């Protein structure tokens, strides 16, 4: 099995076929411990799904990508008061 992260959520792939999708809205929590990657879902059928990685570093790297995507794509509103480093002072 392979895992993929995207704007829509997490995909579980077997070869070239997508066998499962976990949308960001369904995911409650993402965690890892050693080589185990855990997806905790909002209560509806599955409670949690666990995947094993080859190494701890691979697992942590994938977890990091997932939490960044999860936070970004679950964001409802833009933060007010945020300004870019190039402000309009020079205009």
CORRAUR-V479707 format. One record per residue. N is the residue number from 1. RES is the residue in one small letter. PSI is psi in whole degrees, 0 to 359 (999 if undefined). OMEGA is omega as a letter, one per 20 degrees, with the letter a starting at -180 (NA if undefined). Layout:
# CORRAUR-V479707
N/RES/PSI/OMEGA
N/RES/PSI/OMEGA
This chain:
# CORRAUR-V479707
1/x/149/r
2/x/150/r
3/x/144/r
4/x/143/r
5/x/139/r
6/x/181/r
7/x/334/a
8/x/337/a
9/x/210/r
10/x/135/r
11/x/141/r
12/x/122/a
13/x/142/r
14/x/104/a
15/x/237/r
16/x/1/a
17/x/134/r
18/x/118/a
19/x/342/r
20/x/153/r
21/x/133/r
22/x/105/a
23/x/155/a
24/x/326/a
25/x/329/a
26/x/339/a
27/x/124/r
28/x/319/a
29/x/144/r
30/x/133/r
31/x/167/r
32/x/151/r
33/x/115/a
34/x/246/a
35/x/5/a
36/x/128/r
37/x/127/a
38/x/132/r
39/x/116/r
40/x/131/a
41/x/158/r
42/x/145/a
43/x/109/r
44/x/87/a
45/x/258/r
46/x/146/r
47/x/318/a
48/x/152/r
49/x/137/a
50/x/139/r
51/x/148/r
52/x/138/r
53/x/166/r
54/x/321/a
55/x/163/r
56/x/319/a
57/x/320/r
58/x/317/a
59/x/314/a
60/x/319/r
61/x/315/r
62/x/318/r
63/x/317/a
64/x/315/r
65/x/317/a
66/x/314/a
67/x/327/r
68/x/314/r
69/x/317/a
70/x/313/a
71/x/317/a
72/x/311/a
73/x/350/r
74/x/353/a
75/x/126/a
76/x/322/a
77/x/156/r
78/x/146/r
79/x/133/r
80/x/150/r
81/x/356/r
82/x/132/r
83/x/146/r
84/x/167/a
85/x/336/r
86/x/92/a
87/x/178/a
88/x/17/r
89/x/323/a
90/x/356/a
91/x/999/NA
